[in-house]
Amino acid sequence: MSVKIHIDIKEIKKLALKFTPAQLDACINQQIQEGSNVCDISGTIDYVVNELSKAEYVRQLMEHGMSLSDAVRELASKIRSFHQLNK
C-alpha cells in the first residue's frame, strides 16, 4: 500500500525564511495547546504541526550553513527514506 505524502514546499520555505527554529517550536506548542498560532499558518492541527515541524527542520539546516534549496532537498530525502522504511 502506497501512502501519498504532500509537502507544501512554498509554505515550508516561507516559514523557514521568516521564523527561527525557536519561534517555530513555540508556534508548534501554541498550536497544540491553543488550536492556533502566531506563525501565519492555519489548517487542521495535523497539517499545521507537520508544516511547522518541517519548516523548523529546514531552518535548523540553514542555520548550520546549508542553502534553503539544499535544506528542502534534505527534508524531502528524509521523508522518502522514512516512508520506504515503513512500507
C-alpha positions in Angstrom: 0.0 0.0 0.0 1.4 3.3 -1.1 0.9 6.4 1.1 1.0 9.8 -0.7 2.7 12.5 1.3 2.0 16.1 0.5 4.8 18.6 1.0 3.8 22.2 0.7 7.3 23.4 -0.4 6.1 27.0 -0.8 4.7 27.1 2.7 7.8 25.5 4.3 10.1 27.9 2.5 8.1 30.9 3.6 8.1 29.7 7.2 11.7 28.7 7.3 12.8 32.2 6.0 10.5 34.1 8.3 11.0 32.4 11.7 13.8 30.9 13.8 13.7 27.3 15.0 12.8 28.5 18.5 9.9 30.6 17.1 8.7 27.7 15.0 8.9 25.4 18.0 6.9 28.0 20.1 4.2 28.0 17.3 4.0 24.2 17.3 3.4 24.3 21.1 0.9 27.1 20.8 -1.0 25.3 18.0 -1.2 22.1 20.2 -2.2 24.0 23.3 -4.5 26.7 21.9 -5.5 25.5 18.5 -3.9 28.5 16.7 -0.5 30.1 16.4 1.2 33.4 15.5 3.3 31.9 12.7 0.7 32.8 10.0 -0.3 29.2 9.2 -3.8 27.7 9.6 -5.5 24.4 8.9 -6.1 21.2 10.8 -3.9 20.7 13.8 -2.1 17.8 12.0 -1.4 19.9 8.9 -0.1 22.9 10.9 2.1 20.9 13.2 3.5 18.9 10.3 4.3 22.0 8.2 5.8 23.9 11.2 7.9 20.9 12.1 9.2 20.6 8.5 10.0 24.3 8.4 11.8 24.1 11.7 14.0 21.2 10.4 14.8 23.2 7.2 15.6 26.3 9.2 17.9 24.3 11.5 19.8 23.0 8.5 20.0 26.6 7.1 21.5 27.8 10.4 24.2 25.2 10.1 25.2 26.6 6.7 23.0 24.8 4.2 21.2 26.7 1.5 17.4 26.9 1.5 17.1 24.7 -1.6 19.6 22.1 -0.2 17.8 22.1 3.1 14.4 21.4 1.4 16.0 18.6 -0.7 17.4 17.1 2.5 13.9 17.3 4.1 12.4 15.5 1.0 15.1 12.9 1.2 14.4 12.2 4.9 10.7 11.9 4.3 11.2 9.5 1.4 13.6 7.4 3.4 11.2 7.2 6.3 8.4 6.1 4.1 10.5 3.5 2.4 11.4 2.0 5.8 7.8 1.9 6.8 6.4 0.1 3.7 
